[in-house]
Amino acid sequence: MNPYLQYMYSYPHKTAYRSLSGVYLKDYAERLKGRGHSSYLHIPFCQSKCGYCNLFSVTGQSAEAMERYLDGMERQMRQYQRILEPYHTTFSDLVIGGGTPLIFSESLLDRMFAMVKKYGFQGNQEIVIETAPNQTTAEKLRLLQDAGVTRISMGIQSFSDQELAALGRHHSAWKARKALELLKSFDFSCINIDFIYGIPGQKTESLLASLKEALRFSPDEIFLYPLYIKHGVRMEEDLKKGMVLNPSMAFSQYQEASAFLRSSGFRQDSMRRFLRTTSENSAGNRKRQFKNCGFGTSLSIGCGGRSYLGNLHFCTPYAVNQESCLNQIREYEETKDYTEVKHGILLSEEEMKRRYVIRHLLILPGLPIHQYYEQFQTQAKEDFPLLDHWVQKGLLECRKEENESFLSLTEEGMGLSDYLGPQLISDEVRRRMEEWDAVYGN
């Protein structure tokens, strides 16, 4: 059994999206009424493309190209603001991802934050941004602090130069250490570090050594990601030349690493997410709170990010390689009407049920049994008999927390999240994904 079939961070995947016609933001804007919504900015620029990266990003772009992209984002924000103004939309959080957002110069970062404030997209509670070691400077961190950023996520992946080279990362272990030292000298309320396991040639001892070194910097969160090599990424050529991924070894590494982090004062909330419980500022100190994440509303600005408005999900067409991404960026910058939704998916009630189950089941405290019934007027186990099968196999269990009962992953089940989650994909969505893969994935 391969425990690593697919990372189910959302549902359905962008490869299941298709062209839409006659769909406009104004017809769905009421879903963004009042408070409690999220906003996302996608900055698709990187210094280099990592060997495993299948995200929407491009490299080698000039300052002028980045300025031109910000021009497009500003036009999009302005058009969205006009539509949302009657609904008094307030965004509770802002996430800035990529790409590598901190590849922007200080002046471009200043402009970006001024834009989100001017057009009302800045979160009132939380502002999250991603960075990488080579782009982390004191000047930029000072600017982020002044802008009110609360959480910074840094992709370290490993403290082994050999493993970084295997991944096609363009920072050194020394640079990662220096960047973390610099980051810790500022007062951000949450610092997250990402690591990858299952790297060809990586030993469990090396992974644990990286995690032990990470603890010296007292991160508030650590994310552990298994290495995936998807169609269109640079490391796919290494697979064709004989490089071998070892899922069994990766799973063994996960088991050792997760046990180590739990024994080191971290609470595990998902297969990937570990929260430190020994810090005054750490979310891990607080009792794990249920968050209804099946129907949250999020509006994306930029090319490559996706928006969620109930059963309407939309974004620019999915792309991985440099040429395809650049073509999408050019089309984005030339767009006249950003409020027309041209590419996405309208979910049926069955697909909304699947999304609700997937989004809750893979993150503790789990799937809320009574809230599922209140939402759909059906029982989750009746809609998805597979859940009962997983309970019988010891992968799920029923837990009572306050006034709600949850179907929660057991420790064994959590480690198999990337095996269990894909089994909940509908036949129609799977057909669409395979269709996309056949056309664009080779």
C-alpha positions as CSV (number, residue, x, y, z in Angstrom):
1,M,0.0,0.0,0.0
2,N,1.3,3.5,-0.9
3,P,0.2,5.9,1.9
4,Y,0.9,8.9,-0.4
5,L,-1.7,9.1,-3.1
6,Q,-2.6,12.8,-3.0
7,Y,-2.3,15.8,-0.7
8,M,-6.0,16.7,0.0
9,Y,-5.5,20.3,1.1
10,S,-8.7,21.3,-0.7
11,Y,-11.5,19.8,-2.7
12,P,-12.0,19.6,-5.5
13,H,-8.6,20.1,-7.1
14,K,-8.0,22.9,-9.6
15,T,-7.6,20.3,-12.4
16,A,-11.3,19.5,-12.0
17,Y,-12.2,23.2,-12.9
18,R,-13.5,24.0,-16.4
19,S,-14.5,27.0,-18.4
20,L,-17.6,28.9,-17.1
21,S,-19.9,31.3,-19.0
22,G,-22.4,33.8,-17.7
23,V,-21.0,33.8,-14.2
24,Y,-20.2,37.1,-12.5
25,L,-19.0,38.1,-9.1
26,K,-21.9,40.5,-8.6
27,D,-24.4,37.6,-8.6
28,Y,-22.5,35.9,-5.7
29,A,-21.3,39.0,-3.8
30,E,-24.0,38.7,-1.1
31,R,-22.2,35.7,0.2
32,L,-19.4,38.1,1.2
33,K,-21.7,40.2,3.3
34,G,-20.5,41.5,6.6
35,R,-17.6,40.0,8.6
36,G,-15.7,36.7,8.7
37,H,-14.3,36.3,5.2
38,S,-10.8,35.6,4.1
39,S,-8.7,37.3,1.4
40,Y,-5.7,35.9,-0.5
41,L,-3.0,37.5,-2.6
42,H,-1.1,35.3,-5.0
43,I,2.4,36.5,-5.8
44,P,3.7,34.1,-8.5
45,F,7.3,35.1,-8.6
46,C,10.3,33.1,-7.4
47,Q,14.1,33.3,-7.6
48,S,14.1,29.7,-8.9
49,K,11.7,26.9,-9.3
50,C,12.3,24.0,-6.8
51,G,12.6,20.6,-8.3
52,Y,9.3,19.3,-6.8
53,C,7.2,22.5,-7.2
54,N,3.9,22.3,-9.0
55,L,2.6,25.6,-7.8
56,F,1.7,28.5,-10.0
57,S,5.0,30.4,-10.2
58,V,7.5,31.8,-12.6
59,T,11.2,32.8,-12.3
60,G,13.6,35.3,-13.9
61,Q,11.1,38.2,-13.9
62,S,12.2,41.9,-13.8
63,A,11.1,44.6,-11.4
64,E,9.1,46.0,-14.3
65,A,7.3,42.8,-14.8
66,M,6.4,42.6,-11.1
67,E,5.2,46.2,-11.2
68,R,3.0,45.4,-14.2
69,Y,1.5,42.5,-12.3
70,L,0.7,44.7,-9.3
71,D,-1.0,47.1,-11.7
72,G,-3.3,44.2,-12.6
73,M,-3.9,43.4,-9.0
74,E,-4.8,46.9,-8.2
75,R,-7.4,47.0,-11.1
76,Q,-8.9,43.8,-9.8
77,M,-9.1,45.1,-6.2
78,R,-10.8,48.3,-7.5
79,Q,-13.4,46.4,-9.5
80,Y,-14.1,44.0,-6.6
81,Q,-14.4,46.9,-4.1
82,R,-17.1,48.5,-6.1
83,I,-19.2,45.3,-6.1
84,L,-18.6,44.5,-2.4
85,E,-19.1,48.0,-1.0
86,P,-22.9,47.7,-0.6
87,Y,-22.4,44.5,1.4
88,H,-19.9,46.1,3.9
89,T,-17.5,43.2,3.4
90,T,-14.9,42.9,6.1
91,F,-12.0,40.4,5.8
92,S,-10.9,38.8,9.0
93,D,-7.6,37.5,7.6
94,L,-5.3,38.1,4.7
95,V,-2.9,35.4,3.4
96,I,-0.1,36.3,1.0
97,G,1.4,33.3,-0.8
98,G,3.2,32.4,-4.0
99,G,5.6,32.0,-5.3
100,T,7.8,33.9,-2.9
101,P,6.1,37.1,-1.9
102,L,9.3,38.5,-0.3
103,I,11.0,38.5,-3.7
104,F,9.3,41.9,-4.0
105,S,11.6,44.8,-3.3
106,E,10.7,47.0,-0.3
107,S,9.0,49.5,-2.5
108,L,6.9,46.9,-4.2
109,L,6.0,45.4,-0.8
110,D,5.0,48.9,0.4
111,R,2.8,49.3,-2.6
112,M,1.2,45.9,-2.1
113,F,0.3,46.6,1.5
114,A,-1.0,50.1,0.6
115,M,-3.2,48.6,-2.0
116,V,-4.8,46.0,0.3
117,K,-5.5,48.7,2.9
118,K,-6.9,51.2,0.4
119,Y,-9.3,48.7,-1.2
120,G,-10.3,47.0,2.1
121,F,-8.6,43.6,1.7
122,Q,-6.4,43.8,4.7
123,G,-7.4,41.3,7.5
124,N,-8.5,42.8,10.8
125,Q,-7.2,39.9,12.9
126,E,-4.4,38.0,11.1
127,I,-2.0,38.7,8.2
128,V,0.0,35.7,7.0
129,I,2.9,35.7,4.6
130,E,5.3,33.2,3.1
131,T,9.0,33.6,2.7
132,A,12.2,31.8,1.9
133,P,15.7,32.1,3.3
134,N,17.3,33.9,0.4
135,Q,14.6,36.6,0.4
136,T,14.5,37.2,4.2
137,T,16.2,40.5,5.1
138,A,16.0,42.8,8.1
139,E,14.5,45.6,6.0
140,K,11.7,43.5,4.7
141,L,10.9,41.9,8.1
142,R,10.7,45.4,9.6
143,L,8.3,46.4,6.8
144,L,6.2,43.3,7.5
145,Q,6.1,44.1,11.2
146,D,5.0,47.7,10.5
147,A,2.3,46.3,8.1
148,G,0.9,44.2,11.0
149,V,1.9,40.8,9.8
150,T,1.1,38.2,12.5
151,R,2.4,34.9,11.0
152,I,5.4,34.1,8.8
153,S,5.9,30.8,7.2
154,M,9.4,29.9,5.9
155,G,10.2,26.9,3.7
156,I,13.4,25.4,5.1
157,Q,12.8,21.8,4.0
158,S,16.1,20.5,5.4
159,F,19.3,21.6,7.2
160,S,21.3,19.2,5.0
161,D,22.9,20.8,1.9
162,Q,22.9,17.4,0.2
163,E,19.1,17.1,0.6
164,L,18.5,20.7,-0.4
165,A,20.5,20.0,-3.6
166,A,18.4,16.9,-4.3
167,L,15.2,19.0,-4.0
168,G,16.6,21.7,-6.2
169,R,16.4,24.3,-3.5
170,H,18.7,27.4,-4.0
171,H,19.4,28.2,-0.5
172,S,22.1,26.6,1.8
173,A,21.6,25.3,5.3
174,W,23.8,28.1,6.5
175,K,21.5,30.7,4.8
176,A,18.5,29.0,6.4
177,R,20.0,29.3,9.9
178,K,20.9,32.9,9.4
179,A,17.4,33.7,8.1
180,L,15.8,32.0,11.1
181,E,18.1,33.9,13.5
182,L,17.0,37.1,11.8
183,L,13.4,36.2,11.9
184,K,13.5,35.3,15.6
185,S,15.0,38.8,16.3
186,F,11.6,40.3,15.4
187,D,8.4,40.0,17.4
188,F,6.0,38.1,15.2
189,S,3.3,36.2,17.0
190,C,3.7,33.0,15.0
191,I,6.6,31.6,13.1
192,N,6.1,28.4,11.1
193,I,8.8,26.3,9.5
194,D,8.2,23.7,6.7
195,F,10.2,20.5,6.2
196,I,10.1,17.7,3.6
197,Y,10.6,14.0,4.2
198,G,10.9,11.1,1.8
199,I,13.8,12.9,-0.1
200,P,15.9,10.4,-2.1
201,G,19.0,9.6,-0.1
202,Q,17.5,11.0,3.1
203,K,18.0,9.0,6.3
204,T,15.6,9.1,9.2
205,E,18.6,10.3,11.3
206,S,19.1,13.2,9.0
207,L,15.4,14.2,9.1
208,L,15.4,14.1,12.9
209,A,18.7,16.1,13.0
210,S,17.0,18.8,11.0
211,L,14.0,18.9,13.3
212,K,16.2,19.0,16.4
213,E,18.1,21.9,14.9
214,A,14.8,23.6,14.2
215,L,13.8,23.4,17.8
216,R,16.8,25.7,18.7
217,F,14.8,28.5,17.0
218,S,11.6,27.8,19.0
219,P,9.2,27.9,16.1
220,D,5.5,28.1,17.0
221,E,4.5,25.7,14.3
222,I,6.2,23.0,12.2
223,F,4.7,21.5,9.0
224,L,6.0,18.1,7.7
225,Y,5.4,17.5,4.0
226,P,6.0,14.2,2.2
227,L,7.8,14.6,-1.1
228,Y,5.4,14.5,-4.1
229,I,6.7,14.6,-7.6
230,K,3.8,15.5,-10.0
231,H,3.6,15.9,-13.7
232,G,5.4,18.9,-15.1
233,V,8.0,19.4,-12.3
234,R,11.7,19.3,-12.8
235,M,12.3,16.3,-10.6
236,E,10.0,14.3,-12.9
237,E,13.0,13.9,-15.2
238,D,15.0,12.4,-12.3
239,L,12.3,9.8,-12.0
240,K,12.6,9.0,-15.7
241,K,16.3,8.6,-15.3
242,G,15.9,6.0,-12.5
243,M,15.6,8.0,-9.3
244,V,13.3,6.1,-6.9
245,L,10.9,7.3,-4.3
246,N,10.4,4.9,-1.4
247,P,6.9,5.4,0.1
248,S,7.6,2.8,2.9
249,M,10.7,4.6,3.9
250,A,8.9,8.0,3.8
251,F,6.1,6.6,6.0
252,S,8.7,5.3,8.5
253,Q,10.3,8.7,8.6
254,Y,6.9,10.3,9.2
255,Q,6.3,8.0,12.1
256,E,9.6,8.8,13.7
257,A,9.4,12.5,13.1
258,S,5.8,12.9,14.3
259,A,6.6,10.9,17.5
260,F,9.7,13.1,18.1
261,L,7.7,16.4,17.7
262,R,4.9,15.2,20.0
263,S,7.5,14.2,22.6
264,S,9.2,17.6,22.2
265,G,6.1,19.7,23.3
266,F,4.1,19.9,20.0
267,R,0.5,19.1,19.6
268,Q,-0.4,17.3,16.3
269,D,-3.5,18.6,14.6
270,S,-3.2,17.0,11.2
271,M,-0.8,14.7,9.3
272,R,1.3,17.9,8.6
273,R,0.7,20.4,11.3
274,F,2.4,20.5,14.7
275,L,1.8,23.3,17.2
276,R,4.2,24.1,20.0
277,T,2.6,23.9,23.4
278,T,5.4,25.4,25.5
279,S,5.2,29.0,24.3
280,E,3.0,31.7,25.8
281,N,2.1,32.9,22.3
282,S,1.6,29.5,20.8
283,A,-1.8,28.5,19.5
284,G,-0.9,25.0,20.7
285,N,-1.5,26.2,24.3
286,R,-5.1,26.9,23.6
287,K,-7.7,24.1,23.5
288,R,-8.2,22.9,20.0
289,Q,-11.1,24.9,18.6
290,F,-13.6,23.6,16.1
291,K,-13.7,25.7,13.0
292,N,-16.3,25.2,10.3
293,C,-14.2,25.1,7.2
294,G,-16.5,23.5,4.7
295,F,-18.2,26.7,3.6
296,G,-15.8,29.5,4.4
297,T,-15.7,32.4,1.9
298,S,-12.4,33.5,0.5
299,L,-11.7,36.0,-2.3
300,S,-8.4,35.8,-4.2
301,I,-6.5,38.6,-5.9
302,G,-3.9,37.9,-8.5
303,C,-3.3,35.1,-11.0
304,G,-3.1,31.6,-9.7
305,G,-5.0,31.8,-6.4
306,R,-8.5,30.5,-6.0
307,S,-11.7,32.0,-4.5
308,Y,-14.4,30.1,-2.6
309,L,-17.9,31.5,-2.5
310,G,-20.1,28.7,-1.2
311,N,-20.6,26.2,-4.1
312,L,-18.7,28.5,-6.5
313,H,-15.0,27.9,-6.7
314,F,-12.9,29.8,-9.3
315,C,-9.4,30.7,-10.4
316,T,-7.3,31.2,-13.5
317,P,-6.6,27.9,-15.3
318,Y,-4.2,25.6,-13.5
319,A,-0.6,25.7,-14.9
320,V,2.8,24.5,-13.7
321,N,5.6,25.1,-16.2
322,Q,7.1,28.5,-17.0
323,E,5.6,29.0,-20.4
324,S,2.0,28.1,-19.3
325,C,2.2,30.3,-16.2
326,L,3.6,33.3,-18.1
327,N,0.8,33.0,-20.6
328,Q,-1.8,33.0,-17.8
329,I,-0.1,36.0,-16.2
330,R,-0.2,37.9,-19.5
331,E,-3.9,37.1,-20.0
332,Y,-4.5,38.2,-16.4
333,E,-2.7,41.6,-16.9
334,E,-4.7,42.2,-20.1
335,T,-8.1,41.4,-18.5
336,K,-10.7,44.2,-18.7
337,D,-13.4,42.8,-16.5
338,Y,-12.0,40.9,-13.5
339,T,-15.5,40.4,-12.1
340,E,-16.4,37.9,-14.9
341,V,-15.7,34.4,-13.6
342,K,-14.4,32.4,-16.6
343,H,-12.9,29.3,-15.0
344,G,-14.0,27.3,-12.0
345,I,-16.6,24.8,-10.8
346,L,-20.1,24.9,-9.4
347,L,-20.5,22.2,-6.8
348,S,-23.6,20.0,-6.5
349,E,-24.9,19.2,-3.0
350,E,-23.2,15.8,-3.2
351,E,-19.8,17.5,-3.9
352,M,-20.4,20.0,-1.1
353,K,-20.9,17.1,1.2
354,R,-17.6,15.5,0.1
355,R,-15.9,18.8,0.5
356,Y,-17.3,19.2,4.0
357,V,-16.2,15.7,5.0
358,I,-12.7,16.0,3.5
359,R,-12.0,19.5,4.9
360,H,-13.0,18.5,8.5
361,L,-12.0,14.8,8.7
362,L,-8.3,15.4,8.0
363,I,-7.8,18.0,10.7
364,L,-8.6,17.6,14.3
365,P,-11.0,17.7,16.1
366,G,-12.6,16.1,13.0
367,L,-15.9,15.8,11.3
368,P,-18.8,17.3,13.5
369,I,-21.6,14.7,13.4
370,H,-24.5,16.9,14.5
371,Q,-23.4,19.9,12.5
372,Y,-23.2,17.8,9.4
373,Y,-26.8,16.7,10.0
374,E,-27.9,20.2,10.5
375,Q,-26.3,21.3,7.3
376,F,-27.5,18.5,5.0
377,Q,-30.3,16.8,6.9
378,T,-28.6,13.5,6.4
379,Q,-26.1,11.4,8.4
380,A,-22.5,11.4,7.3
381,K,-22.0,7.7,7.8
382,E,-25.1,6.9,5.7
383,D,-23.9,9.2,2.9
384,F,-20.4,7.8,3.1
385,P,-20.4,4.2,4.4
386,L,-16.6,4.2,4.0
387,L,-16.5,6.2,7.2
388,D,-18.0,3.3,9.2
389,H,-15.5,0.9,7.5
390,W,-12.6,3.1,8.7
391,V,-14.1,3.2,12.3
392,Q,-14.1,-0.6,12.3
393,K,-10.5,-0.7,11.1
394,G,-9.4,1.6,13.9
395,L,-8.6,4.6,11.6
396,L,-11.5,6.7,12.9
397,E,-13.1,7.1,16.3
398,C,-15.9,9.0,17.8
399,R,-14.9,11.7,20.3
400,K,-17.0,13.9,22.4
401,E,-15.9,17.5,22.9
402,E,-18.3,19.8,24.8
403,N,-21.7,19.7,23.0
404,E,-20.5,18.1,19.8
405,S,-19.4,14.6,18.8
406,F,-16.7,14.2,16.2
407,L,-15.5,11.5,13.9
408,S,-11.7,12.0,14.4
409,L,-8.7,10.3,12.9
410,T,-6.8,8.0,15.2
411,E,-3.0,8.3,15.4
412,E,-2.8,5.5,12.8
413,G,-5.5,7.1,10.6
414,M,-3.8,10.5,10.7
415,G,-0.6,9.1,9.3
416,L,-2.7,7.7,6.4
417,S,-4.5,11.0,5.6
418,D,-3.0,11.1,2.0
419,Y,-4.3,7.5,1.5
420,L,-7.8,7.9,3.0
421,G,-8.7,11.4,1.7
422,P,-8.4,10.5,-2.0
423,Q,-10.9,7.7,-1.5
424,L,-13.6,10.3,-0.9
425,I,-13.1,11.9,-4.4
426,S,-16.2,11.5,-6.5
427,D,-16.2,9.6,-9.8
428,E,-17.0,12.8,-11.7
429,V,-14.2,14.9,-10.1
430,R,-11.8,12.0,-10.6
431,R,-12.7,11.8,-14.3
432,R,-12.1,15.5,-14.7
433,M,-8.7,15.3,-13.0
434,E,-7.6,12.3,-15.1
435,E,-8.8,14.1,-18.2
436,W,-6.7,17.2,-17.4
437,D,-3.8,15.0,-16.6
438,A,-4.0,13.2,-19.9
439,V,-4.0,16.5,-21.8
440,Y,-1.7,18.7,-19.8
441,G,0.3,16.5,-17.5
442,N,2.8,15.0,-20.0
